[in-house]
Amino acid sequence: MRQTVVASRVTSLCLLTLLPTLASPALADAQRQLVAAINDYRAHPQRCERRPEQRLAPLAFNSNLALPIGYGGGLRDRLKASGYQAVTVRSIRVVGARDAEDAFDLLQDEHCTALLDSQYADIGVSRAGSQWQVVLARPVLDGKTGDARDAGKALLAQVNAARARPRLCGRQRFAAARPLTWNAALGAAAQGHSKAMAVGNYFAHQDPDGDMPADRARAAGFRGRQIGENIAAGQGSPTKAMAGWLASPGHCANLMSPMFTQVGAAYAADSRSDRGVYWTMLFGTP
């Protein structure tokens, strides 16, 4: 049984802020106006230093990012507590804007590269008098990942696409292998381990009770002869998790091994955990 762990990298930043308060109707209107102006700018980009004019997807307003202005504190921990785990985040403040139109003009003049940065997916806007704050962020979990069933299907398709051709895993060469079939028991065990890691905030093949992959597979009803497991943490989509495994010789060997014929995979997320999202793929041989 192979047991290897993939390293993960999660980018997080800290900013000065505090938890959001309820906004008045007028303030909410101003927030929406500024978000609409920024998204129109992203859809129809104009001058911005030497950046090419490339249409970008709109930013989604997220109230967790609409943070009061001028308070010192750690953004990452506060966002985690409120349910938002950011892989990257940036705060921009402008002063002297009477309304959303003035605020947008200042942002476009001074921060156009940030407004036109494709890495951001969400936005929060707050205001205190003539001061405006915009928080741009991307969550750890990709919004297109879908539920556990969708992610399992995506991982099954991707592992079989990888097995369809010869591959070099480190120094070990593998021929193309037959596609794996989905096993519900392995899928349940994978889901349980991903959830346990997310809720328990740990990253390991051995769980706090001392159980290993084979123990979890048997407990879920799998009676096969061989078990292998890949885990990952911090990757925001099935594609990113699979890319990390393929880049790691040990994980790649599990993916390509002709010994395995069945698989189950799943992810679980918890914004309060250190890495945000956790992935498990269990391989088996009946």
Rosetta blueprint (number, residue, H / E / L):
1 M L
2 R L
3 Q E
4 T L
5 V L
6 V L
7 A L
8 S L
9 R L
10 V L
11 T L
12 S L
13 L L
14 C L
15 L L
16 L L
17 T L
18 L L
19 L L
20 P L
21 T L
22 L L
23 A L
24 S L
25 P H
26 A H
27 L H
28 A H
29 D H
30 A H
31 Q H
32 R H
33 Q H
34 L H
35 V H
36 A H
37 A H
38 I H
39 N H
40 D H
41 Y H
42 R H
43 A H
44 H L
45 P L
46 Q L
47 R L
48 C L
49 E L
50 R L
51 R L
52 P L
53 E L
54 Q L
55 R L
56 L L
57 A L
58 P L
59 L L
60 A E
61 F E
62 N L
63 S H
64 N H
65 L H
66 A L
67 L L
68 P L
69 I L
70 G L
71 Y L
72 G L
73 G L
74 G L
75 L H
76 R H
77 D H
78 R H
79 L H
80 K H
81 A H
82 S H
83 G L
84 Y L
85 Q L
86 A E
87 V E
88 T E
89 V E
90 R E
91 S E
92 I E
93 R E
94 V E
95 V E
96 G L
97 A L
98 R L
99 D L
100 A H
101 E H
102 D H
103 A H
104 F H
105 D H
106 L H
107 L H
108 Q H
109 D H
110 E H
111 H H
112 C H
113 T H
114 A H
115 L H
116 L L
117 D L
118 S L
119 Q L
120 Y L
121 A L
122 D E
123 I E
124 G E
125 V E
126 S E
127 R E
128 A E
129 G L
130 S L
131 Q E
132 W E
133 Q E
134 V E
135 V E
136 L E
137 A E
138 R E
139 P E
140 V L
141 L L
142 D L
143 G L
144 K L
145 T L
146 G L
147 D L
148 A H
149 R H
150 D H
151 A H
152 G H
153 K H
154 A H
155 L H
156 L H
157 A H
158 Q H
159 V H
160 N H
161 A H
162 A H
163 R H
164 A L
165 R L
166 P L
167 R E
168 L E
169 C E
170 G L
171 R L
172 Q E
173 R E
174 F E
175 A L
176 A L
177 A L
178 R L
179 P L
180 L L
181 T E
182 W E
183 N L
184 A H
185 A H
186 L H
187 G H
188 A H
189 A H
190 A H
191 Q H
192 G H
193 H H
194 S H
195 K H
196 A H
197 M H
198 A H
199 V H
200 G H
201 N L
202 Y L
203 F L
204 A L
205 H L
206 Q L
207 D L
208 P L
209 D L
210 G L
211 D L
212 M L
213 P H
214 A H
215 D H
216 R H
217 A H
218 R H
219 A H
220 A L
221 G L
222 F L
223 R L
224 G L
225 R L
226 Q E
227 I E
228 G E
229 E E
230 N E
231 I E
232 A E
233 A E
234 G L
235 Q L
236 G L
237 S L
238 P H
239 T H
240 K H
241 A H
242 M H
243 A H
244 G H
245 W H
246 L H
247 A H
248 S L
249 P H
250 G H
251 H H
252 C H
253 A H
254 N H
255 L H
256 M H
257 S L
258 P L
259 M L
260 F L
261 T L
262 Q E
263 V E
264 G E
265 A E
266 A E
267 Y E
268 A E
269 A E
270 D L
271 S L
272 R L
273 S L
274 D L
275 R L
276 G L
277 V E
278 Y E
279 W E
280 T E
281 M E
282 L E
283 F E
284 G E
285 T E
286 P L
